[in-house]
C-alpha cells in the first residue's frame, strides 16, 4: 500500500492532500467493490502516526524560529520525541528511541498517556492537543475523564508535564476521597448529564487551580470514562437490531391486510414469517447476523497451498478492534467505552443518522447546542440523485452524529472510513444496494 507524508495538515478539518487523493478515488464513477479494493491496495494513501506527528513538530519548530529561540533536536522529530518523552517517563533514551521507531514504522501506536506527553513536549494549547489526540486515536480530550480534565487544564495554563502530573496526583487524591456515587444522587438518576455539557461547563468556569478543585467537588458524581451520549445511541441502535420496533410489525400487518393480491392463507404465512424475523435476538445473534460481515475472528489466515500466512496491511487495518460478542457485551454494561468503529457500523446497519432528527433533538435537550445547524444544507442535497451527491449529504449528517457523540469526524485518510464513505453512496436501487450491504460486500471480497 502506498504511503507518503501528509504535506498540508489543516487544523480546521478541511480536506488535506491525502483526503483529496482518497476522495477522488472513492468518487470514481460506478466504482465496484473489486475496483475499490484495487484502489485501496494501490492508490490509497494512509494517514499514519508519522505523518501527523511530523506536521505538528514542523509547526512547533516554526513557532520556535519565529520567537528566535534555540532549537532542540532541530529537524529530527525522532530525536526530539525520544529525548522529551524519556525525561517525562523517566526511562532510558535508548528504550524510548525503540518505542518511537516502532510508532514511526507503524509497528504499534502510542498509548493515551504517551500522546498527552507529546502534547506537552510540543507545547500545544488545549485545542491543538485535542486535535493531535483525535488525529491518532478515536477521540480528542475526553472531558468526562477526570485525569484528562487535569491534563486539559495543564495545557490551557501552559504548565509543564511535570507540574501537571503533580497537580493530577493531588486532584485525583482529593477526587478519590470526595467522590459521590452517582447512584446516591436522585437528581443524577432523573437527569442524564452528557460529556459535551461537562466540557462546556469546564471551558466556561475553570480558570485557576481553585476553580479546577471546585469543579471536581461539584461534578465528581458524573465523571467517568464512558461517553454517555454515545452509549445512549449505541443502546438505541443495538435494541433496533435485537428487537425491531412494534410499529414496524404493525405496518407490515396492515399492508398485508390491505393488499388484495394475497390470499388469506398466504397472508397468514407472511405474518408468521414477519413475526419470526422480528423475534428478539441475543447479542451473539446480532454479532453473527449483522456485525460479523465476513471479518474472521482468528489472527492469521490459512491457505492449503501456502500454509499459515499473515494478513495484508489493509486487512489488518480493517480487522483491528472488530467487535466481538465480548466487546459488545462490555459496552452494554459500561465496562468499556463505545468505540467509534462500532458506532459507525451500527449507523450503517440501522441508518439511524438518516431517520433521526438530531438537530431538533439537540435544540430540545440543549445537549448539542454548539453544533452547526446544517438542516437547510441537508434539505438541498436531499433532492440530488447522483451517488457522490448522496455521499456528500450523508457525510454532513454522519459527521453531525459523530461530533455530537464525542467521536472524530469521517477521515478519508483512514482505510476503514474510506469503506464507510463508499457505503454512503448507496442508492437503495435493489435489495443489496443499501449502506449496510454495500459495506458488507467490500469486506466479503477483502477477506474471502
C-alpha positions as CSV (number, residue, x, y, z in Angstrom):
1,X,0.0,0.0,0.0
2,X,1.3,3.4,-0.9
3,X,2.1,5.7,1.9
4,X,3.5,9.3,1.9
5,X,3.8,12.2,4.3
6,X,0.8,14.5,4.7
7,X,2.1,17.8,3.5
8,X,-0.9,20.0,4.1
9,X,-2.3,19.4,7.6
10,X,-5.4,21.6,8.1
11,X,-6.5,22.2,11.7
12,X,-10.0,23.2,10.6
13,X,-10.8,19.8,9.2
14,X,-10.7,20.9,5.6
15,X,-9.6,18.2,3.2
16,X,-5.9,17.6,3.1
17,X,-3.8,16.4,0.2
18,X,-4.3,12.8,1.5
19,X,-8.0,13.3,1.9
20,X,-8.4,14.8,-1.5
21,X,-6.5,11.9,-3.2
22,X,-8.6,9.3,-1.4
23,X,-11.9,11.0,-2.0
24,X,-11.1,11.3,-5.7
25,X,-10.5,7.6,-5.9
26,X,-13.8,6.8,-4.0
27,X,-15.8,9.2,-6.1
28,X,-14.8,7.4,-9.3
29,X,-18.0,6.7,-11.3
30,X,-19.7,3.3,-10.8
31,X,-16.8,2.1,-8.6
32,X,-17.4,-1.7,-8.0
33,X,-16.3,-3.4,-4.7
34,X,-13.4,-5.0,-6.8
35,X,-12.3,-1.6,-8.1
36,X,-12.5,-0.1,-4.6
37,X,-10.3,-2.9,-3.2
38,X,-7.8,-2.4,-6.1
39,X,-7.7,1.4,-5.4
40,X,-7.2,0.8,-1.6
41,X,-4.3,-1.6,-2.3
42,X,-2.6,0.7,-4.8
43,X,-3.7,4.4,-5.0
44,X,-5.0,4.9,-1.4
45,X,-2.7,6.9,0.9
46,X,-3.0,6.1,4.6
47,X,-2.5,9.0,7.1
48,X,-0.1,7.5,9.6
49,X,1.2,8.5,13.0
50,X,4.4,9.5,11.3
51,X,2.5,12.0,9.0
52,X,0.6,13.5,11.9
53,X,3.4,13.9,14.4
54,X,5.8,15.2,11.8
55,X,3.5,18.0,10.9
56,X,2.9,19.0,14.5
57,X,6.6,19.0,15.0
58,X,7.1,21.2,11.9
59,X,4.7,23.7,13.3
60,X,6.5,23.6,16.7
61,X,9.9,24.3,15.1
62,X,8.4,27.1,13.0
63,X,7.0,28.8,16.1
64,X,10.3,28.5,17.9
65,X,12.2,30.0,15.0
66,X,9.7,32.9,14.9
67,X,10.4,33.6,18.6
68,X,14.2,33.4,17.9
69,X,14.6,30.6,20.5
70,X,17.3,28.0,20.4
71,X,16.3,24.8,18.6
72,X,16.4,21.5,20.3
73,X,16.8,18.4,18.1
74,X,16.3,20.6,15.1
75,X,14.8,18.8,12.1
76,X,14.6,15.4,13.7
77,X,11.3,14.6,15.2
78,X,12.5,11.1,16.3
79,X,15.3,12.5,18.4
80,X,13.0,15.2,19.7
81,X,10.4,12.7,20.9
82,X,12.9,10.3,22.3
83,X,14.6,13.0,24.4
84,X,11.5,14.7,25.7
85,X,9.5,11.5,26.4
86,X,12.4,9.7,28.0
87,X,12.6,12.6,30.5
88,X,8.9,12.7,31.1
89,X,8.5,8.9,31.5
90,X,11.8,8.6,33.4
91,X,13.1,5.8,31.3
92,X,16.3,5.4,29.2
93,X,16.8,7.3,26.0
94,X,17.5,4.0,24.2
95,X,14.3,2.4,25.3
96,X,12.2,5.4,24.3
97,X,14.0,5.6,21.0
98,X,12.9,2.0,20.2
99,X,9.3,3.0,21.1
100,X,9.5,6.0,18.8
101,X,10.9,3.9,15.9
102,X,8.1,1.4,16.3
103,X,5.5,4.2,16.2
104,X,7.1,5.8,13.2
105,X,7.3,2.4,11.4
106,X,3.7,1.5,12.2
107,X,4.6,-1.5,14.4
108,X,2.3,-0.2,17.1
109,X,0.8,3.1,18.4
110,X,1.5,5.2,21.5
111,X,-0.9,4.8,24.4
112,X,-3.0,7.6,25.7
113,X,-0.5,8.8,28.3
114,X,2.3,9.0,25.8
115,X,0.0,11.1,23.5
116,X,-0.5,13.6,26.2
117,X,3.2,13.7,26.9
118,X,3.7,14.6,23.2
119,X,1.2,17.4,23.6
120,X,3.2,18.8,26.4
121,X,6.5,18.3,24.6
122,X,5.2,20.2,21.6
123,X,3.8,22.9,23.9
124,X,0.4,22.6,22.4
125,X,-2.6,24.6,23.7
126,X,-5.7,22.7,24.8
127,X,-7.4,22.9,21.4
128,X,-4.4,21.8,19.4
129,X,-3.7,19.0,21.9
130,X,-7.2,17.7,21.4
131,X,-6.7,17.7,17.6
132,X,-3.4,15.7,18.0
133,X,-5.2,13.1,20.2
134,X,-8.1,13.0,17.7
135,X,-5.8,12.5,14.7
136,X,-4.1,9.5,16.3
137,X,-6.9,7.9,18.3
138,X,-10.7,7.8,18.1
139,X,-11.3,10.9,20.2
140,X,-9.8,14.2,21.3
141,X,-9.6,15.2,25.0
142,X,-12.3,13.2,26.9
143,X,-13.9,15.9,29.2
144,X,-15.7,13.3,31.3
145,X,-12.5,11.5,32.3
146,X,-11.1,13.2,35.5
147,X,-7.5,12.6,34.6
148,X,-7.8,14.1,31.1
149,X,-9.6,17.1,32.6
150,X,-6.5,17.8,34.6
151,X,-4.3,17.4,31.5
152,X,-6.6,19.8,29.6
153,X,-6.2,22.3,32.4
154,X,-2.4,22.0,32.4
155,X,-2.3,22.5,28.7
156,X,-4.6,25.5,28.9
157,X,-2.4,27.1,31.6
158,X,0.8,26.3,29.7
159,X,2.1,24.2,32.6
160,X,4.9,21.6,32.1
161,X,4.1,17.9,32.1
162,X,5.8,17.5,35.5
163,X,3.8,20.3,37.0
164,X,0.6,18.9,35.6
165,X,1.4,15.4,36.8
166,X,2.0,16.7,40.3
167,X,-1.4,18.6,40.1
168,X,-3.1,15.5,38.8
169,X,-1.9,13.4,41.7
170,X,-3.1,16.0,44.2
171,X,-6.5,16.4,42.5
172,X,-7.1,12.7,41.9
173,X,-6.4,12.0,45.6
174,X,-9.0,14.6,46.5
175,X,-11.3,13.1,43.9
176,X,-11.0,9.6,45.4
177,X,-11.7,10.9,48.9
178,X,-14.7,13.1,48.0
179,X,-16.3,11.2,45.2
180,X,-20.0,10.9,45.4
181,X,-21.5,7.7,43.9
182,X,-23.8,8.6,41.1
183,X,-26.4,6.1,42.3
184,X,-26.8,8.1,45.5
185,X,-28.0,11.2,43.7
186,X,-31.7,11.3,42.9
187,X,-31.1,14.2,40.5
188,X,-28.5,12.2,38.5
189,X,-30.9,9.3,38.2
190,X,-33.5,11.6,36.7
191,X,-31.3,13.9,34.6
192,X,-28.6,12.4,32.4
193,X,-25.5,14.6,32.1
194,X,-23.7,14.3,28.8
195,X,-20.0,14.8,28.1
196,X,-20.5,17.8,25.9
197,X,-22.3,19.6,28.8
198,X,-19.4,18.9,31.1
199,X,-17.0,20.1,28.5
200,X,-18.8,23.4,28.0
201,X,-19.0,24.0,31.8
202,X,-15.3,23.2,32.2
203,X,-14.3,25.6,29.5
204,X,-16.5,28.4,30.9
205,X,-15.8,28.0,34.6
206,X,-12.3,26.6,35.2
207,X,-9.5,29.2,35.0
208,X,-7.4,28.6,38.2
209,X,-6.3,25.7,40.3
210,X,-9.0,26.6,42.8
211,X,-11.6,26.6,40.1
212,X,-10.4,23.1,39.0
213,X,-10.7,21.7,42.5
214,X,-14.2,23.3,43.0
215,X,-15.2,21.9,39.6
216,X,-14.2,18.4,40.7
217,X,-16.1,18.8,44.0
218,X,-19.3,19.9,42.2
219,X,-19.2,17.4,39.3
220,X,-17.3,14.3,40.6
221,X,-20.5,12.2,40.7
222,X,-20.8,12.4,36.8
223,X,-17.2,11.8,35.9
224,X,-16.2,8.5,34.2
225,X,-14.7,7.0,31.1
226,X,-17.9,6.5,29.2
227,X,-19.3,8.9,26.6
228,X,-22.9,8.9,27.8
229,X,-24.5,10.3,24.6
230,X,-22.6,7.7,22.5
231,X,-23.7,5.0,24.9
232,X,-27.4,6.0,24.7
233,X,-27.2,6.0,20.8
234,X,-25.3,2.7,20.9
235,X,-28.0,1.1,23.1
236,X,-30.8,2.5,20.9
237,X,-29.3,1.0,17.7
238,X,-28.4,-2.3,19.4
239,X,-32.1,-2.6,20.5
240,X,-33.2,-1.9,17.0
241,X,-31.2,-4.9,15.8
242,X,-32.1,-7.1,18.7
243,X,-35.8,-6.3,18.8
244,X,-37.3,-4.3,15.9
245,X,-39.9,-1.8,16.8
246,X,-43.5,-2.9,17.2
247,X,-44.6,-0.1,14.8
248,X,-42.6,-1.9,12.0
249,X,-44.5,-5.2,12.7
250,X,-47.9,-3.3,12.7
251,X,-47.1,-1.6,9.5
252,X,-46.5,-4.9,7.6
253,X,-49.6,-6.5,9.2
254,X,-51.7,-3.6,7.9
255,X,-50.0,-3.7,4.5
256,X,-50.8,-7.4,4.1
257,X,-54.3,-6.9,5.2
258,X,-55.0,-4.2,2.6
259,X,-53.1,-5.9,-0.3
260,X,-55.8,-7.9,-2.1
261,X,-53.3,-10.0,-4.1
262,X,-52.6,-12.2,-1.1
263,X,-55.0,-15.0,-0.2
264,X,-55.9,-15.4,3.4
265,X,-53.5,-18.5,3.6
266,X,-50.7,-16.5,2.0
267,X,-51.3,-13.6,4.3
268,X,-51.1,-15.8,7.4
269,X,-47.8,-17.3,6.2
270,X,-46.3,-13.9,5.6
271,X,-47.5,-12.7,9.0
272,X,-45.8,-15.7,10.7
273,X,-42.6,-15.1,8.8
274,X,-42.6,-11.4,9.8
275,X,-43.1,-12.4,13.5
276,X,-40.2,-14.9,13.2
277,X,-38.0,-12.3,11.6
278,X,-38.9,-9.8,14.3
279,X,-38.1,-12.2,17.1
280,X,-35.8,-10.7,19.7
281,X,-32.2,-11.6,19.1
282,X,-29.4,-12.2,21.5
283,X,-26.1,-10.2,21.4
284,X,-24.5,-13.3,19.8
285,X,-27.1,-13.4,17.1
286,X,-26.8,-9.7,16.4
287,X,-23.0,-10.2,16.0
288,X,-23.3,-13.1,13.7
289,X,-26.2,-11.8,11.6
290,X,-25.2,-8.1,11.3
291,X,-21.8,-7.3,12.6
292,X,-19.5,-10.2,11.6
293,X,-19.5,-9.1,7.9
294,X,-17.1,-11.9,6.8
295,X,-14.3,-10.5,9.1
296,X,-12.6,-13.5,10.6
297,X,-12.1,-13.9,14.4
298,X,-8.7,-15.6,14.2
299,X,-5.4,-13.7,13.9
300,X,-3.9,-15.3,10.8
301,X,-5.2,-16.7,7.5
302,X,-4.7,-20.3,6.4
303,X,-4.2,-21.4,2.8
304,X,-3.9,-25.1,1.9
305,X,-1.0,-24.5,-0.5
306,X,0.9,-21.9,1.4
307,X,0.1,-22.9,5.0
308,X,-0.2,-20.1,7.5
309,X,0.3,-16.6,6.2
310,X,-0.2,-13.1,7.6
311,X,-3.0,-10.6,6.7
312,X,-2.2,-7.8,4.3
313,X,-1.9,-4.3,5.7
314,X,-5.4,-3.4,4.5
315,X,-6.9,-6.5,6.1
316,X,-5.1,-5.8,9.4
317,X,-6.3,-2.1,9.5
318,X,-9.9,-3.1,8.8
319,X,-9.9,-6.1,11.2
320,X,-8.3,-4.2,14.1
321,X,-10.7,-3.9,17.1
322,X,-13.5,-5.5,15.1
323,X,-16.4,-6.0,17.6
324,X,-16.9,-9.4,19.2
325,X,-19.7,-10.7,21.4
326,X,-17.4,-9.9,24.4
327,X,-16.7,-6.3,23.4
328,X,-20.4,-5.6,22.6
329,X,-21.5,-7.1,26.0
330,X,-18.9,-5.0,27.8
331,X,-20.1,-1.8,26.1
332,X,-23.7,-2.6,27.1
333,X,-22.7,-3.0,30.7
334,X,-20.4,0.1,30.5
335,X,-17.3,-2.0,31.3
336,X,-15.7,-0.3,28.3
337,X,-16.5,2.8,26.3
338,X,-18.4,2.6,23.0
339,X,-15.8,2.5,20.2
340,X,-16.1,4.7,17.1
341,X,-15.9,1.7,14.8
342,X,-18.9,0.1,16.5
343,X,-20.8,3.3,16.3
344,X,-20.1,3.7,12.6
345,X,-21.1,0.0,11.9
346,X,-24.4,0.5,13.7
347,X,-25.1,3.7,11.9
348,X,-24.7,1.9,8.6
349,X,-26.8,-1.0,9.6
350,X,-29.7,0.9,11.3
351,X,-29.5,4.1,9.1
352,X,-30.2,5.9,12.4
353,X,-28.3,9.0,11.2
354,X,-30.7,9.4,8.2
355,X,-34.0,9.0,10.1
356,X,-33.2,10.6,13.4
357,X,-33.9,14.3,13.9
358,X,-30.7,15.2,15.6
359,X,-30.9,18.9,15.1
360,X,-34.4,19.2,16.6
361,X,-33.4,16.9,19.4
362,X,-30.3,18.9,20.3
363,X,-32.4,22.1,20.4
364,X,-34.9,20.5,22.7
365,X,-32.4,18.9,25.1
366,X,-29.6,21.5,24.9
367,X,-27.2,18.7,24.7
368,X,-25.6,19.5,21.4
369,X,-26.5,23.2,21.0
370,X,-23.0,24.2,20.0
371,X,-23.2,22.2,16.7
372,X,-23.8,23.9,13.4
373,X,-27.4,24.0,12.2
374,X,-27.0,22.4,8.7
375,X,-30.6,21.3,8.1
376,X,-31.1,23.7,5.2
377,X,-28.0,22.4,3.5
378,X,-29.1,18.8,4.1
379,X,-32.5,19.5,2.6
380,X,-30.9,21.0,-0.6
381,X,-28.7,18.0,-1.0
382,X,-31.6,15.6,-0.3
383,X,-33.0,16.4,-3.8
384,X,-29.9,15.2,-5.6
385,X,-29.8,11.8,-7.3
386,X,-26.0,11.4,-8.1
387,X,-24.2,8.8,-5.9
388,X,-21.5,11.3,-5.0
389,X,-24.1,13.9,-4.0
390,X,-25.8,11.3,-1.8
391,X,-22.4,10.6,-0.2
392,X,-21.7,14.3,0.4
393,X,-25.2,14.7,2.0
394,X,-24.7,11.7,4.2
395,X,-21.2,12.8,5.2
396,X,-22.7,16.0,6.7
397,X,-25.3,14.1,8.5
398,X,-23.0,11.4,9.8
399,X,-20.4,14.0,10.9
400,X,-23.1,15.7,13.0
401,X,-23.7,12.5,14.8
402,X,-20.0,11.7,15.3
403,X,-19.3,15.2,16.6
404,X,-22.3,15.1,18.9
405,X,-21.2,11.8,20.4
406,X,-17.6,12.8,21.1
407,X,-16.1,10.9,18.1
408,X,-13.8,12.1,15.3
409,X,-15.5,13.1,12.1
410,X,-15.1,10.9,8.9
411,X,-11.5,10.9,7.8
412,X,-10.6,9.9,4.1
413,X,-7.1,9.2,5.4
414,X,-8.4,6.2,7.3
415,X,-9.0,2.9,5.4
416,X,-12.0,2.0,7.5
417,X,-13.6,5.4,6.9
418,X,-13.0,5.1,3.2
419,X,-15.1,1.9,3.2
420,X,-17.8,3.8,5.1
421,X,-17.6,6.6,2.6
422,X,-18.1,4.1,-0.2
423,X,-21.1,2.7,1.6
424,X,-22.7,6.1,1.9
425,X,-23.1,6.2,-1.9
426,X,-25.9,3.5,-1.7
427,X,-28.9,4.3,-3.9
428,X,-31.3,1.6,-2.5
429,X,-31.9,0.6,-6.1
430,X,-32.2,-3.2,-5.4
431,X,-32.2,-5.4,-2.3
432,X,-28.4,-5.3,-1.8
433,X,-27.7,-1.6,-2.6
434,X,-28.2,-0.2,0.9
435,X,-25.4,1.1,3.1
436,X,-25.0,-2.0,5.3
437,X,-25.0,-4.4,2.4
438,X,-22.7,-2.2,0.3
439,X,-20.2,-2.1,3.2
440,X,-20.5,-5.9,3.7
441,X,-19.9,-6.6,0.0
442,X,-16.5,-5.0,0.2
443,X,-15.5,-6.9,3.3
444,X,-16.6,-10.2,1.7
445,X,-14.3,-9.5,-1.2
446,X,-11.4,-8.4,1.1
447,X,-11.5,-11.4,3.4
448,X,-12.9,-14.4,1.5
